[in-house]
Amino acid sequence: MHWDADACAWGSQQRMQVAALVEATPLVEGEIRRLFPDPGQAERMIEYIKPRITEKIVGREIVSHSANWNKHNLWDPTLNTSVCGWVRRLTVAMAKANPRRILHGHTLPASTWESEDGYNPVFDDANSENVLIGHPLCGIFDEHPGLRVPRPVGGPGPKWWRRLQHKGDAGVVRDSMRAAGMWDTSLDVLDPLPACALVCAPLPSVRASLLPRLYEPGSVWEQLAIEYWPTQTTGRPGAQRLRQLRQLVEHTAQTDQVFEWDVWVRLGTMTARLLAD
Protein backbone atom coordinates (compact mmCIF):
# COMPACT_ATOMS: atom_id res chain seq x y z
CA MET A 1 0.00 0.00 0.00
CA HIS A 2 1.11 3.54 -0.72
CA TRP A 3 0.61 5.56 2.45
CA ASP A 4 -0.06 9.06 1.21
CA ALA A 5 -2.04 11.60 3.23
CA ASP A 6 -5.41 10.22 2.12
CA ALA A 7 -4.43 6.65 2.97
CA CYS A 8 -3.17 7.69 6.42
CA ALA A 9 -6.38 9.57 7.24
CA TRP A 10 -8.56 8.09 9.95
CA GLY A 11 -11.17 5.74 8.52
CA SER A 12 -9.45 5.44 5.13
CA GLN A 13 -10.03 2.43 2.91
CA GLN A 14 -6.40 1.38 3.40
CA ARG A 15 -6.74 1.44 7.17
CA MET A 16 -9.92 -0.62 6.84
CA GLN A 17 -8.05 -3.17 4.74
CA VAL A 18 -5.26 -3.48 7.29
CA ALA A 19 -7.81 -3.88 10.09
CA ALA A 20 -9.56 -6.62 8.11
CA LEU A 21 -6.25 -8.42 7.54
CA VAL A 22 -5.43 -8.28 11.25
CA GLU A 23 -8.94 -9.48 12.10
CA ALA A 24 -8.34 -12.53 9.89
CA THR A 25 -5.19 -13.55 11.78
CA PRO A 26 -4.88 -15.26 15.19
CA LEU A 27 -2.48 -12.59 16.46
CA VAL A 28 -4.67 -11.26 19.26
CA GLU A 29 -6.05 -14.66 20.23
CA GLY A 30 -2.59 -16.19 20.40
CA GLU A 31 -1.19 -13.58 22.75
CA ILE A 32 -4.27 -13.62 24.97
CA ARG A 33 -4.39 -17.39 25.32
CA ARG A 34 -0.68 -17.38 26.18
CA LEU A 35 -1.32 -14.89 28.98
CA PHE A 36 -4.66 -16.35 30.15
CA PRO A 37 -4.65 -20.16 30.10
CA ASP A 38 -8.16 -20.31 31.57
CA PRO A 39 -10.49 -20.56 28.52
CA GLY A 40 -13.23 -18.42 30.04
CA GLN A 41 -10.86 -15.62 30.95
CA ALA A 42 -9.14 -15.79 27.57
CA GLU A 43 -12.40 -15.50 25.63
CA ARG A 44 -13.54 -12.55 27.75
CA MET A 45 -10.25 -10.73 27.20
CA ILE A 46 -10.33 -11.46 23.46
CA GLU A 47 -13.88 -10.08 23.29
CA TYR A 48 -12.68 -6.94 25.06
CA ILE A 49 -9.40 -6.35 23.20
CA LYS A 50 -10.06 -7.27 19.55
CA PRO A 51 -12.43 -4.37 18.69
CA ARG A 52 -10.11 -1.98 20.52
CA ILE A 53 -7.21 -3.07 18.35
CA THR A 54 -9.39 -2.41 15.31
CA GLU A 55 -10.25 1.05 16.65
CA LYS A 56 -6.58 1.93 16.96
CA ILE A 57 -5.86 0.84 13.39
CA VAL A 58 -8.85 2.53 11.78
CA GLY A 59 -9.01 5.56 14.07
CA ARG A 60 -12.80 5.41 14.44
CA GLU A 61 -14.91 4.59 17.50
CA ILE A 62 -16.33 1.08 17.71
CA VAL A 63 -16.77 0.18 21.38
CA SER A 64 -14.99 2.96 23.25
CA HIS A 65 -14.90 6.75 23.21
CA SER A 66 -12.09 8.42 21.30
CA ALA A 67 -11.81 11.06 24.01
CA ASN A 68 -10.36 8.36 26.26
CA TRP A 69 -7.81 7.08 23.73
CA ASN A 70 -4.07 7.35 24.19
CA LYS A 71 -3.18 8.98 20.88
CA HIS A 72 0.29 7.49 21.03
CA ASN A 73 -1.26 4.00 20.81
CA LEU A 74 -2.97 4.64 17.46
CA TRP A 75 -1.36 2.86 14.55
CA ASP A 76 0.93 5.00 12.40
CA PRO A 77 1.49 3.38 9.00
CA THR A 78 4.39 5.73 8.20
CA LEU A 79 6.58 4.20 10.90
CA ASN A 80 8.89 1.50 9.62
CA THR A 81 7.60 -1.17 11.99
CA SER A 82 5.90 -4.53 11.62
CA VAL A 83 2.10 -4.41 11.85
CA CYS A 84 2.11 -7.89 13.40
CA GLY A 85 4.65 -6.82 16.00
CA TRP A 86 2.63 -3.70 16.79
CA VAL A 87 -0.54 -5.77 17.25
CA ARG A 88 1.23 -8.25 19.53
CA ARG A 89 2.84 -5.53 21.67
CA LEU A 90 -0.36 -3.54 22.08
CA THR A 91 -2.38 -6.69 22.81
CA VAL A 92 0.02 -7.67 25.60
CA ALA A 93 0.03 -4.14 27.03
CA MET A 94 -3.77 -3.93 27.07
CA ALA A 95 -4.12 -7.44 28.46
CA LYS A 96 -1.78 -6.71 31.33
CA ALA A 97 -3.39 -3.35 32.10
CA ASN A 98 -7.05 -4.44 32.20
CA PRO A 99 -7.57 -7.95 33.64
CA ARG A 100 -8.64 -6.84 37.12
CA ARG A 101 -11.28 -4.51 35.72
CA ILE A 102 -12.48 -6.89 32.97
CA LEU A 103 -12.37 -10.15 34.90
CA HIS A 104 -13.02 -8.71 38.37
CA GLY A 105 -10.13 -10.73 39.74
CA HIS A 106 -11.94 -14.06 39.41
CA THR A 107 -11.47 -17.15 37.29
CA LEU A 108 -14.66 -17.10 35.31
CA PRO A 109 -15.88 -20.15 33.38
CA ALA A 110 -17.26 -19.60 29.90
CA SER A 111 -20.74 -20.47 31.20
CA THR A 112 -20.73 -17.16 33.07
CA TRP A 113 -21.99 -15.43 29.92
CA GLU A 114 -24.64 -17.99 29.04
CA SER A 115 -28.19 -16.63 28.94
CA GLU A 116 -31.37 -18.37 30.00
CA ASP A 117 -32.12 -19.44 26.44
CA GLY A 118 -28.73 -21.14 26.12
CA TYR A 119 -27.00 -18.46 24.05
CA ASN A 120 -23.37 -17.76 24.90
CA PRO A 121 -21.62 -14.81 23.21
CA VAL A 122 -18.24 -16.35 24.05
CA PHE A 123 -18.86 -18.96 21.38
CA ASP A 124 -20.66 -16.72 18.90
CA ASP A 125 -18.36 -15.61 16.09
CA ALA A 126 -21.05 -13.29 14.64
CA ASN A 127 -20.54 -14.95 11.26
CA SER A 128 -23.80 -14.86 9.33
CA GLU A 129 -22.66 -17.54 6.88
CA ASN A 130 -23.11 -20.44 9.30
CA VAL A 131 -26.89 -20.07 9.47
CA LEU A 132 -27.27 -18.96 5.86
CA ILE A 133 -25.77 -22.00 4.16
CA GLY A 134 -27.76 -22.48 0.98
CA HIS A 135 -29.35 -19.03 1.33
CA PRO A 136 -26.64 -16.58 0.21
CA LEU A 137 -27.28 -12.87 0.58
CA CYS A 138 -24.69 -11.79 -1.98
CA GLY A 139 -26.39 -10.12 -4.96
CA ILE A 140 -29.81 -10.15 -3.36
CA PHE A 141 -30.27 -6.40 -3.94
CA ASP A 142 -29.35 -6.81 -7.61
CA GLU A 143 -32.21 -9.25 -7.99
CA HIS A 144 -34.59 -7.29 -5.74
CA PRO A 145 -33.56 -3.59 -5.88
CA GLY A 146 -36.78 -2.47 -4.18
CA LEU A 147 -36.07 -4.13 -0.84
CA ARG A 148 -36.58 -1.97 2.24
CA VAL A 149 -34.99 -3.25 5.43
CA PRO A 150 -35.94 -1.91 8.88
CA ARG A 151 -33.08 -2.19 11.37
CA PRO A 152 -33.94 0.29 14.16
CA VAL A 153 -31.92 0.25 17.35
CA GLY A 154 -33.09 -0.95 20.73
CA GLY A 155 -35.33 -3.73 19.42
CA PRO A 156 -35.20 -7.51 19.83
CA GLY A 157 -32.87 -7.96 16.84
CA PRO A 158 -30.11 -9.76 18.80
CA LYS A 159 -32.66 -12.15 20.29
CA TRP A 160 -34.05 -12.97 16.85
CA TRP A 161 -30.56 -13.54 15.46
CA ARG A 162 -29.72 -15.96 18.27
CA ARG A 163 -32.91 -17.87 17.57
CA LEU A 164 -32.07 -18.09 13.87
CA GLN A 165 -28.59 -19.39 14.69
CA HIS A 166 -29.56 -21.93 17.30
CA LYS A 167 -33.05 -23.03 16.23
CA GLY A 168 -33.30 -21.97 12.60
CA ASP A 169 -37.06 -21.43 12.68
CA ALA A 170 -37.07 -18.46 10.32
CA GLY A 171 -40.83 -18.60 9.85
CA VAL A 172 -41.45 -18.05 13.55
CA VAL A 173 -38.89 -15.24 13.64
CA ARG A 174 -40.50 -13.60 10.62
CA ASP A 175 -43.91 -13.72 12.29
CA SER A 176 -42.39 -12.15 15.42
CA MET A 177 -40.90 -9.39 13.30
CA ARG A 178 -44.27 -8.70 11.71
CA ALA A 179 -46.00 -8.59 15.10
CA ALA A 180 -43.35 -6.20 16.44
CA GLY A 181 -43.71 -3.89 13.44
CA MET A 182 -40.14 -4.62 12.37
CA TRP A 183 -40.98 -5.77 8.86
CA ASP A 184 -41.48 -4.28 5.42
CA THR A 185 -43.73 -5.95 2.87
CA SER A 186 -40.99 -5.68 0.23
CA LEU A 187 -39.23 -8.51 2.10
CA ASP A 188 -42.12 -10.89 1.34
CA VAL A 189 -40.52 -11.75 -2.02
CA LEU A 190 -37.63 -13.49 -0.19
CA ASP A 191 -37.43 -16.80 1.60
CA PRO A 192 -37.90 -16.28 5.36
CA LEU A 193 -34.30 -17.02 6.35
CA PRO A 194 -32.44 -14.48 4.17
CA ALA A 195 -35.19 -11.93 4.76
CA CYS A 196 -34.87 -12.25 8.53
CA ALA A 197 -31.07 -12.16 8.29
CA LEU A 198 -31.22 -8.84 6.46
CA VAL A 199 -33.24 -7.43 9.35
CA CYS A 200 -31.26 -8.74 12.32
CA ALA A 201 -27.88 -10.28 11.39
CA PRO A 202 -24.98 -8.32 12.91
CA LEU A 203 -22.19 -7.02 10.71
CA PRO A 204 -18.46 -7.33 11.37
CA SER A 205 -17.26 -4.02 12.78
CA VAL A 206 -14.93 -3.29 9.88
CA ARG A 207 -17.74 -3.80 7.36
CA ALA A 208 -20.31 -1.79 9.34
CA SER A 209 -17.90 1.11 9.77
CA LEU A 210 -17.97 1.64 6.00
CA LEU A 211 -21.57 2.91 6.23
CA PRO A 212 -20.72 6.64 6.56
CA ARG A 213 -18.79 6.43 3.29
CA LEU A 214 -22.05 5.70 1.47
CA TYR A 215 -23.33 9.21 2.16
CA GLU A 216 -22.22 12.67 1.11
CA PRO A 217 -19.33 13.94 3.28
CA GLY A 218 -20.47 16.55 5.77
CA SER A 219 -24.16 15.74 5.36
CA VAL A 220 -26.54 14.97 8.19
CA TRP A 221 -26.89 11.46 6.78
CA GLU A 222 -23.16 10.90 7.11
CA GLN A 223 -23.42 11.97 10.76
CA LEU A 224 -26.40 9.65 11.22
CA ALA A 225 -24.38 6.78 9.77
CA ILE A 226 -21.44 7.55 12.07
CA GLU A 227 -23.72 7.30 15.09
CA TYR A 228 -25.72 4.36 13.71
CA TRP A 229 -23.20 1.81 12.46
CA PRO A 230 -21.82 0.71 15.89
CA THR A 231 -25.37 -0.37 16.82
CA GLN A 232 -25.38 -2.85 13.93
CA THR A 233 -22.50 -5.00 15.18
CA THR A 234 -22.22 -7.41 18.09
CA GLY A 235 -21.00 -4.57 20.31
CA ARG A 236 -23.22 -2.86 22.87
CA PRO A 237 -23.36 0.91 22.35
CA GLY A 238 -23.74 3.01 25.46
CA ALA A 239 -26.97 4.72 26.49
CA GLN A 240 -25.58 8.15 25.63
CA ARG A 241 -24.76 7.13 22.06
CA LEU A 242 -28.25 5.68 21.62
CA ARG A 243 -29.86 8.87 22.93
CA GLN A 244 -27.79 10.97 20.55
CA LEU A 245 -28.71 8.73 17.65
CA ARG A 246 -32.44 8.82 18.41
CA GLN A 247 -32.34 12.62 18.74
CA LEU A 248 -30.55 12.90 15.41
CA VAL A 249 -33.10 10.59 13.75
CA GLU A 250 -35.94 12.69 15.16
CA HIS A 251 -34.31 15.92 13.96
CA THR A 252 -33.68 14.47 10.48
CA ALA A 253 -37.27 13.27 10.18
CA GLN A 254 -38.57 16.72 11.09
CA THR A 255 -36.19 18.43 8.67
CA ASP A 256 -37.00 16.09 5.78
CA GLN A 257 -40.70 16.02 6.71
CA VAL A 258 -40.86 12.24 6.85
CA PHE A 259 -41.67 9.72 9.54
CA GLU A 260 -38.86 8.63 11.85
CA TRP A 261 -39.53 5.09 10.62
CA ASP A 262 -38.49 6.17 7.12
CA VAL A 263 -35.15 7.37 8.48
CA TRP A 264 -34.56 4.07 10.26
CA VAL A 265 -35.49 2.10 7.14
CA ARG A 266 -33.15 4.14 4.96
CA LEU A 267 -30.28 3.53 7.35
CA GLY A 268 -31.23 -0.12 7.74
CA THR A 269 -31.43 -0.72 4.00
CA MET A 270 -27.97 0.72 3.40
CA THR A 271 -26.64 -1.43 6.25
CA ALA A 272 -28.28 -4.51 4.75
CA ARG A 273 -26.61 -3.71 1.44
CA LEU A 274 -23.25 -3.82 3.22
CA LEU A 275 -24.26 -7.14 4.75
CA ALA A 276 -25.14 -8.55 1.33
CA ASP A 277 -22.17 -7.04 -0.51
Contacts in CASP RR format, 6 or more apart in sequence:
PFRMAT RR
TARGET T0000
AUTHOR 0000-0000-0000
METHOD contacts of the structure
MODEL  1
MHWDADACAWGSQQRMQVAALVEATPLVEGEIRRLFPDPGQAERMIEYIK
PRITEKIVGREIVSHSANWNKHNLWDPTLNTSVCGWVRRLTVAMAKANPR
RILHGHTLPASTWESEDGYNPVFDDANSENVLIGHPLCGIFDEHPGLRVP
RPVGGPGPKWWRRLQHKGDAGVVRDSMRAAGMWDTSLDVLDPLPACALVC
APLPSVRASLLPRLYEPGSVWEQLAIEYWPTQTTGRPGAQRLRQLRQLVE
HTAQTDQVFEWDVWVRLGTMTARLLAD
1 7 0 8 1.000
1 14 0 8 1.000
1 17 0 8 1.000
1 18 0 8 1.000
1 77 0 8 1.000
3 14 0 8 1.000
3 77 0 8 1.000
3 78 0 8 1.000
6 12 0 8 1.000
7 13 0 8 1.000
7 14 0 8 1.000
7 15 0 8 1.000
7 77 0 8 1.000
8 14 0 8 1.000
8 15 0 8 1.000
8 76 0 8 1.000
8 77 0 8 1.000
8 78 0 8 1.000
9 15 0 8 1.000
10 58 0 8 1.000
10 59 0 8 1.000
10 60 0 8 1.000
11 58 0 8 1.000
11 59 0 8 1.000
11 60 0 8 1.000
11 209 0 8 1.000
14 77 0 8 1.000
15 57 0 8 1.000
15 58 0 8 1.000
15 59 0 8 1.000
15 75 0 8 1.000
15 77 0 8 1.000
16 58 0 8 1.000
16 206 0 8 1.000
16 209 0 8 1.000
16 210 0 8 1.000
18 57 0 8 1.000
18 75 0 8 1.000
18 77 0 8 1.000
18 83 0 8 1.000
19 54 0 8 1.000
19 57 0 8 1.000
19 58 0 8 1.000
19 206 0 8 1.000
20 206 0 8 1.000
21 83 0 8 1.000
22 28 0 8 1.000
22 53 0 8 1.000
22 54 0 8 1.000
22 57 0 8 1.000
22 83 0 8 1.000
22 87 0 8 1.000
23 50 0 8 1.000
23 54 0 8 1.000
23 204 0 8 1.000
23 206 0 8 1.000
25 84 0 8 1.000
25 87 0 8 1.000
27 84 0 8 1.000
27 87 0 8 1.000
27 88 0 8 1.000
27 91 0 8 1.000
28 46 0 8 1.000
28 49 0 8 1.000
28 50 0 8 1.000
28 53 0 8 1.000
28 87 0 8 1.000
28 91 0 8 1.000
29 42 0 8 1.000
29 46 0 8 1.000
31 88 0 8 1.000
31 91 0 8 1.000
31 92 0 8 1.000
31 95 0 8 1.000
32 42 0 8 1.000
32 45 0 8 1.000
32 46 0 8 1.000
32 49 0 8 1.000
32 91 0 8 1.000
32 95 0 8 1.000
33 42 0 8 1.000
35 45 0 8 1.000
35 92 0 8 1.000
35 95 0 8 1.000
35 96 0 8 1.000
36 42 0 8 1.000
36 45 0 8 1.000
36 95 0 8 1.000
36 99 0 8 1.000
38 107 0 8 1.000
38 108 0 8 1.000
39 110 0 8 1.000
40 108 0 8 1.000
40 109 0 8 1.000
40 110 0 8 1.000
40 112 0 8 1.000
40 122 0 8 1.000
41 99 0 8 1.000
41 103 0 8 1.000
41 107 0 8 1.000
41 108 0 8 1.000
43 110 0 8 1.000
43 122 0 8 1.000
43 123 0 8 1.000
44 102 0 8 1.000
44 103 0 8 1.000
44 108 0 8 1.000
44 113 0 8 1.000
44 122 0 8 1.000
45 95 0 8 1.000
45 98 0 8 1.000
45 99 0 8 1.000
45 102 0 8 1.000
45 103 0 8 1.000
47 121 0 8 1.000
47 122 0 8 1.000
48 98 0 8 1.000
48 102 0 8 1.000
49 91 0 8 1.000
49 94 0 8 1.000
49 95 0 8 1.000
49 98 0 8 1.000
51 62 0 8 1.000
51 63 0 8 1.000
51 205 0 8 1.000
51 235 0 8 1.000
52 62 0 8 1.000
52 63 0 8 1.000
52 64 0 8 1.000
52 94 0 8 1.000
53 87 0 8 1.000
53 90 0 8 1.000
53 91 0 8 1.000
53 94 0 8 1.000
54 62 0 8 1.000
54 205 0 8 1.000
54 206 0 8 1.000
55 61 0 8 1.000
55 62 0 8 1.000
55 63 0 8 1.000
55 64 0 8 1.000
55 69 0 8 1.000
56 69 0 8 1.000
56 73 0 8 1.000
56 74 0 8 1.000
56 75 0 8 1.000
56 90 0 8 1.000
57 75 0 8 1.000
58 206 0 8 1.000
58 209 0 8 1.000
59 66 0 8 1.000
59 74 0 8 1.000
60 66 0 8 1.000
60 209 0 8 1.000
61 230 0 8 1.000
62 205 0 8 1.000
62 209 0 8 1.000
62 230 0 8 1.000
62 233 0 8 1.000
62 235 0 8 1.000
63 230 0 8 1.000
63 235 0 8 1.000
63 236 0 8 1.000
73 90 0 8 1.000
75 83 0 8 1.000
75 86 0 8 1.000
99 105 0 8 1.000
110 120 0 8 1.000
110 122 0 8 1.000
110 123 0 8 1.000
111 120 0 8 1.000
113 120 0 8 1.000
113 121 0 8 1.000
113 122 0 8 1.000
114 120 0 8 1.000
117 162 0 8 1.000
117 163 0 8 1.000
117 166 0 8 1.000
118 166 0 8 1.000
119 162 0 8 1.000
119 166 0 8 1.000
121 234 0 8 1.000
124 162 0 8 1.000
124 165 0 8 1.000
124 234 0 8 1.000
126 202 0 8 1.000
126 204 0 8 1.000
126 233 0 8 1.000
126 234 0 8 1.000
128 137 0 8 1.000
128 197 0 8 1.000
128 201 0 8 1.000
128 202 0 8 1.000
128 275 0 8 1.000
130 165 0 8 1.000
131 164 0 8 1.000
131 165 0 8 1.000
131 168 0 8 1.000
131 193 0 8 1.000
131 197 0 8 1.000
132 193 0 8 1.000
132 194 0 8 1.000
132 197 0 8 1.000
132 201 0 8 1.000
135 191 0 8 1.000
135 193 0 8 1.000
135 194 0 8 1.000
135 197 0 8 1.000
136 194 0 8 1.000
137 194 0 8 1.000
137 197 0 8 1.000
137 198 0 8 1.000
137 275 0 8 1.000
137 276 0 8 1.000
138 276 0 8 1.000
138 277 0 8 1.000
139 276 0 8 1.000
140 147 0 8 1.000
140 190 0 8 1.000
140 194 0 8 1.000
140 198 0 8 1.000
140 276 0 8 1.000
141 147 0 8 1.000
141 272 0 8 1.000
141 273 0 8 1.000
141 276 0 8 1.000
144 186 0 8 1.000
144 189 0 8 1.000
144 190 0 8 1.000
146 186 0 8 1.000
147 184 0 8 1.000
147 186 0 8 1.000
147 187 0 8 1.000
147 189 0 8 1.000
147 190 0 8 1.000
147 198 0 8 1.000
147 269 0 8 1.000
147 272 0 8 1.000
148 184 0 8 1.000
148 186 0 8 1.000
148 187 0 8 1.000
148 265 0 8 1.000
148 269 0 8 1.000
149 184 0 8 1.000
149 187 0 8 1.000
149 198 0 8 1.000
149 199 0 8 1.000
149 265 0 8 1.000
149 268 0 8 1.000
149 269 0 8 1.000
149 271 0 8 1.000
149 272 0 8 1.000
150 181 0 8 1.000
150 182 0 8 1.000
150 183 0 8 1.000
150 184 0 8 1.000
150 199 0 8 1.000
150 261 0 8 1.000
150 264 0 8 1.000
150 265 0 8 1.000
150 268 0 8 1.000
151 199 0 8 1.000
151 200 0 8 1.000
151 232 0 8 1.000
151 264 0 8 1.000
151 267 0 8 1.000
151 268 0 8 1.000
151 271 0 8 1.000
151 272 0 8 1.000
152 182 0 8 1.000
152 261 0 8 1.000
152 264 0 8 1.000
153 228 0 8 1.000
153 231 0 8 1.000
153 237 0 8 1.000
153 242 0 8 1.000
153 245 0 8 1.000
153 246 0 8 1.000
154 231 0 8 1.000
154 242 0 8 1.000
155 180 0 8 1.000
155 182 0 8 1.000
156 176 0 8 1.000
156 180 0 8 1.000
156 182 0 8 1.000
157 182 0 8 1.000
157 199 0 8 1.000
157 200 0 8 1.000
158 200 0 8 1.000
158 202 0 8 1.000
160 173 0 8 1.000
160 176 0 8 1.000
160 177 0 8 1.000
160 196 0 8 1.000
160 199 0 8 1.000
160 200 0 8 1.000
161 197 0 8 1.000
161 200 0 8 1.000
161 201 0 8 1.000
161 202 0 8 1.000
163 169 0 8 1.000
163 172 0 8 1.000
163 173 0 8 1.000
164 170 0 8 1.000
164 173 0 8 1.000
164 193 0 8 1.000
164 196 0 8 1.000
164 197 0 8 1.000
164 200 0 8 1.000
164 201 0 8 1.000
168 193 0 8 1.000
170 191 0 8 1.000
170 192 0 8 1.000
170 193 0 8 1.000
170 195 0 8 1.000
170 196 0 8 1.000
171 192 0 8 1.000
171 196 0 8 1.000
173 192 0 8 1.000
173 196 0 8 1.000
173 200 0 8 1.000
174 183 0 8 1.000
174 192 0 8 1.000
174 195 0 8 1.000
174 196 0 8 1.000
177 183 0 8 1.000
177 196 0 8 1.000
177 199 0 8 1.000
177 200 0 8 1.000
182 199 0 8 1.000
183 199 0 8 1.000
184 265 0 8 1.000
187 195 0 8 1.000
187 198 0 8 1.000
187 199 0 8 1.000
188 195 0 8 1.000
190 198 0 8 1.000
197 275 0 8 1.000
198 272 0 8 1.000
198 275 0 8 1.000
198 276 0 8 1.000
199 272 0 8 1.000
201 275 0 8 1.000
202 232 0 8 1.000
202 233 0 8 1.000
202 234 0 8 1.000
202 235 0 8 1.000
203 229 0 8 1.000
203 232 0 8 1.000
203 233 0 8 1.000
203 271 0 8 1.000
203 274 0 8 1.000
203 275 0 8 1.000
204 233 0 8 1.000
205 230 0 8 1.000
205 233 0 8 1.000
205 235 0 8 1.000
207 274 0 8 1.000
207 275 0 8 1.000
207 277 0 8 1.000
208 229 0 8 1.000
208 230 0 8 1.000
208 232 0 8 1.000
208 233 0 8 1.000
208 271 0 8 1.000
208 274 0 8 1.000
209 229 0 8 1.000
210 229 0 8 1.000
210 274 0 8 1.000
211 225 0 8 1.000
211 228 0 8 1.000
211 229 0 8 1.000
211 232 0 8 1.000
211 267 0 8 1.000
211 270 0 8 1.000
211 271 0 8 1.000
211 274 0 8 1.000
212 222 0 8 1.000
212 225 0 8 1.000
212 226 0 8 1.000
212 229 0 8 1.000
214 225 0 8 1.000
214 270 0 8 1.000
214 273 0 8 1.000
214 274 0 8 1.000
215 221 0 8 1.000
215 222 0 8 1.000
215 224 0 8 1.000
215 225 0 8 1.000
216 222 0 8 1.000
220 248 0 8 1.000
220 251 0 8 1.000
220 252 0 8 1.000
220 255 0 8 1.000
221 252 0 8 1.000
221 266 0 8 1.000
223 248 0 8 1.000
224 245 0 8 1.000
224 248 0 8 1.000
224 249 0 8 1.000
224 252 0 8 1.000
224 263 0 8 1.000
224 267 0 8 1.000
225 267 0 8 1.000
225 270 0 8 1.000
227 241 0 8 1.000
227 244 0 8 1.000
227 245 0 8 1.000
227 248 0 8 1.000
228 245 0 8 1.000
228 267 0 8 1.000
228 271 0 8 1.000
229 271 0 8 1.000
230 237 0 8 1.000
230 241 0 8 1.000
231 237 0 8 1.000
231 241 0 8 1.000
231 242 0 8 1.000
231 245 0 8 1.000
232 268 0 8 1.000
232 271 0 8 1.000
237 245 0 8 1.000
249 260 0 8 1.000
249 263 0 8 1.000
249 264 0 8 1.000
250 260 0 8 1.000
252 263 0 8 1.000
253 259 0 8 1.000
253 260 0 8 1.000
253 262 0 8 1.000
253 263 0 8 1.000
256 263 0 8 1.000
END
